[in-house]
């Protein structure tokens, strides 16, 4: 995977209040001054999916949600295509056995304050030598846990279970 000489760090803008964009904007202003020669920080969104996909081809680092519990589609798509992902503080919030696999993801935690966000993104930028390995790990993580056939089988199993319960009144 190729990374730009001047890294493009991107936060997709939609659902501004839900994603923590206000704090991310403040952090990006600080980071743009600190890393003006090494990186460009972009907040852009509300674009058609095709345009978003074209834009994402240029991006090196995706800064996704601050307020989520696990990965959104943007994070998964970015990892699958070899991007570096910085997102919610998922490692501390996952205690459900079904979602423990998420802790294996090669994504970085964003933080919950502007200061943490600045420090965490700075830490990622300062370790650029890890990017190629992380890009491979991210792609492999998505392939292992989010393969479309595997997800379809899970939905089919859930559907069959619900049909059985509805038909018999018993748990599956």
C-alpha positions in Angstrom: 0.0 0.0 0.0 1.2 3.5 -0.9 1.0 6.4 1.6 1.2 10.0 0.5 4.4 11.9 1.3 2.2 14.5 3.0 -0.3 12.4 4.8 -4.0 13.1 4.3 -5.9 12.7 7.6 -9.7 12.7 7.1 -12.8 12.8 9.2 -16.0 12.1 7.4 -18.6 14.7 8.2 -22.2 13.4 8.8 -24.2 13.2 12.0 -21.9 15.9 13.4 -23.3 15.8 16.9 -23.3 12.0 17.1 -19.7 11.5 15.9 -17.9 14.0 18.1 -17.0 16.2 15.2 -16.9 19.4 17.3 -13.9 18.1 19.3 -12.3 16.6 16.2 -12.5 20.0 14.5 -10.7 21.6 17.4 -8.1 18.9 17.5 -7.5 19.1 13.7 -6.9 22.9 14.0 -4.2 22.2 16.6 -2.7 19.3 14.6 -2.7 21.3 11.3 -0.4 23.9 12.9 1.8 21.2 14.5 2.1 19.0 11.4 1.6 21.5 8.6 4.5 20.0 6.6 3.8 16.4 7.3 0.0 16.2 7.1 -3.2 17.8 5.8 -6.3 17.5 8.0 -9.7 17.4 6.2 -13.2 17.3 7.4 -15.6 16.8 4.6 -18.8 14.9 4.1 -22.4 14.6 3.1 -21.4 13.5 -0.4 -22.7 10.7 -2.6 -21.3 7.3 -1.9 -19.4 7.2 -5.3 -17.8 10.5 -4.6 -16.9 9.4 -1.1 -15.2 6.3 -2.4 -13.2 8.3 -4.9 -12.1 10.7 -2.2 -11.2 7.9 0.2 -8.6 6.6 -2.4 -6.5 9.7 -1.6 -6.8 9.4 2.2 -4.1 7.8 4.4 -5.6 8.0 7.8 -9.3 7.9 8.7 -10.4 9.6 11.9 -13.9 8.2 12.5 -16.3 8.4 15.4 -15.5 9.6 18.8 -18.8 8.5 20.4 -19.4 5.0 19.0 -19.1 1.6 20.7 -17.5 -0.3 17.8 -16.5 0.2 14.2 -18.8 2.0 11.8 -18.8 1.2 8.1 -16.3 4.0 7.3 -13.8 2.4 9.7 -14.3 -1.1 8.2 -14.1 0.1 4.6 -11.0 2.1 5.4 -9.3 -0.9 7.1 -10.3 -3.2 4.2 -8.6 -0.8 1.7 -5.4 -0.5 3.8 -6.0 2.8 5.5 -4.9 3.6 9.1 -7.9 4.0 11.3 -8.3 6.1 14.5 -11.7 5.7 16.1 -13.8 5.4 19.3 -12.4 4.1 22.6 -13.7 0.6 21.8 -11.1 -1.5 23.8 -12.4 -0.1 27.1 -16.0 -0.4 26.3 -16.2 -4.0 24.9 -17.1 -6.5 27.5 -19.6 -8.6 25.5 -18.1 -12.0 24.5 -19.6 -11.7 21.0 -17.6 -8.5 20.3 -14.3 -9.3 21.9 -12.8 -9.9 18.5 -12.9 -6.2 17.9 -10.0 -5.7 20.3 -7.8 -7.5 17.7 -8.3 -4.7 15.2 -5.2 -2.7 14.3 -7.1 0.6 14.9 -6.0 3.4 17.2 -8.2 4.8 19.9 -9.2 8.4 19.4 -9.8 9.7 22.9 -12.6 11.6 24.6 -11.1 15.1 25.0 -9.5 17.5 22.5 -6.2 17.0 24.3 -6.4 13.2 24.1 -7.4 13.4 20.4 -4.4 15.6 19.6 -2.1 13.3 21.6 -3.4 10.1 20.1 -3.4 11.3 16.5 0.1 12.8 17.1 1.2 9.4 18.3 0.0 7.7 15.1 1.7 10.3 12.9 5.0 9.9 14.8 5.0 6.2 14.0 4.6 6.2 10.2 7.1 3.3 9.9 4.3 1.0 11.2 1.8 2.0 8.5 2.5 -0.7 5.9 2.2 -3.5 8.5 -0.9 -1.9 10.0 -2.5 -1.6 6.5 -2.0 -5.4 6.0 -3.4 -6.2 9.5 -6.5 -4.0 8.9 -7.2 -5.7 5.6 -6.8 -9.1 7.2 -9.0 -8.2 10.2 -11.9 -7.2 7.9 -11.4 -10.3 5.7 -11.5 -12.5 8.8 -14.4 -11.0 10.7 -16.5 -9.2 8.2 -16.5 -11.4 5.1 -19.9 -10.9 3.3 -20.6 -14.7 3.2 -19.9 -15.1 6.9 -22.2 -12.1 7.8 -24.9 -13.5 5.5 -24.7 -16.8 7.3 -25.1 -15.1 10.7 -28.2 -13.2 9.4 -29.7 -16.4 8.0 -29.1 -18.2 11.3 -30.7 -15.4 13.2 -33.7 -15.4 10.8 -34.1 -19.2 11.1 -33.9 -18.9 14.9 -36.6 -16.2 15.0 -38.8 -18.2 12.7 -38.4 -21.3 14.9 -39.2 -19.3 18.0 -42.3 -17.7 16.4 -43.5 -21.0 15.1 -42.9 -23.1 18.2 -42.9 -20.6 21.0 -39.6 -22.2 22.2 -36.1 -20.9 22.3 -33.8 -22.2 19.6 
